[in-house]
């Protein structure tokens, strides 16, 4: 009995209970929606349960690593990720017109997923190093640190991941004290560069923006995803059609319904009421992350926790926005709900880091 208690104590020593509980609820909702979206395929559900097992194991291991150890590996992780991204650009495999994967013999890896964590870690380390002596050129160098991987990922092309990485970098810059005057100047510069960016974009990316403005211009082509998903979201009404009774998904009108567009299946079957519950759960998870951020004892852990938390918010917001037709379709899954192992592992790795920051804070010398 004593051995069991000690084993249980070691297993739960660095696990944050509120975070784990909310993650469990959201993953449970995800499994239920996936079962419906996949036409009751137990093979699909079993695959996702395996993904959850792997993701939880990585989250548990990350929670055991003290933040000061994370700070030591920040630079090597960033440089290693950048090296892999260059490897993808030179030797990556092309799938469906995109060069995103690198074959390392025993398996294929997608280095852009690593950069979702490595970029905020690198920036948090950088600003921690110059704490108390931050000048404008430090923010300029930090912008380059973000722009290098984001540019390589944009070339693959993978607009959705590039946006997420750029957003996580911006959050660190903002939390590190970047003034509103500089943010406003950068925003104006971005608007001024709009025509140049438009010309640099791939044809399908320009088409997605045009489709956002008017999906009906190509209802059976570029606008099909947006039109079908908005019909599914709207047809759910107040209470939804009921679990396993969504017509848009079960009659095969809805594309990518187990991955990027699973929120449309959820909305159709559980309606506005279900959407409010889901959003409240997301907000509770983000709120817990912000509390951990506010209580973080060092600059490094505070910036990293904030970037992880706000990055998760961006994941959810971009997915719900593109499924609802208010943002372009950029191929971002709904975190903790969509089918898929890669994004789930990345998200849970981020929450493992949050747990580490929360549970190790009393051990950090201030």
Helices and strands as residue ranges (DSSP letters): H 2-12, H 17-37, H 42-64, H 67-91, E 93-95, E 98-103, E 108-109, H 111-129, H 136-155, H 159-175, H 180-192, H 194-200, H 203-213, G 215-218, H 224-235, H 247-250, H 262-295, H 299-324, H 342-359, G 361-363
